[in-house]
Amino acid sequence: MAHPVDVHVGKRVRHRRWLVGMTQQQLAEQVGIKFQQIQKYETGANRVSASRLWDIADALDVPVSFFFEGIESEAGEDAKADSVPADILGDKEALDLVRSYYAIPENQRRRLFELARVLSDVA
């Protein structure tokens, strides 16, 4: 069974990779491993060594600490009933939505945000 920390780190690797629009193959090539190993890291099936995590962080242009962000909240803090799920950006559809949102010009993005806020208040 995968350790919760390995699963969390894997989710963060996948999240960042999706955010920058990189495939598993592209990340693997930059790190010098096979894409199947990236798959295993992302699911938490395999642990990422410190030196490999360093290489992945470099390839994804984030500090190593990025992969551990939010781990405290997953470790047992109670989430509010109306809060967003902890791994919302682990969902490809949500990540695509965020990417698309930031591709919209700022003035239109503000209007869209206000519309979403009004709709969520009604629901």
Residue, then its C-alpha position, 0 to 999 in steps of 0.5 A: m500500500a502506498h504511503p500517504v506522503d508518496v501519494h501526495v507528492g505524486k499528486r503534486v507532480r501531476h498537478r504541476r505537470w498538467l499546469v505547465g502543459m507537459t506530458q509524462q513523456q516530456l517530463a521523463e525525457q527531461v529527467g532522464i527516465k522512462f515515462q512509466q516511472i513518472q506514472k508510478y511516481e504520480t500514483g504514489a506506487n513508487r517513492v521519489s528519491a530526493s535527487r530525483l525529486w530535485d530533478i523533477a522540481d527543476a524540470l517543472d520550474v518549482p522549488v522542491s517544497f512545492f511537492f509538500e505544500g498542503i500536506e498538513s491539511e491532508a494529514g488530519e485537519d478538518a475541512k469546512a463543509d463548504s470548502v473546496p476539496a483539497d486535491i481539486l487541482g488534481d482533477k484534469e477538468a478543474l485544471d483545464l478550467v483554471r488554465s482556460y480562465y487565465a487565458i481570458p483577457e483580464n477585463q472579461r475574466r473579472r466579469l466572468f468571475e462576478l457572474a460565477r459568484v452570483l450563480s454560486d450564491v443562488a445555488 
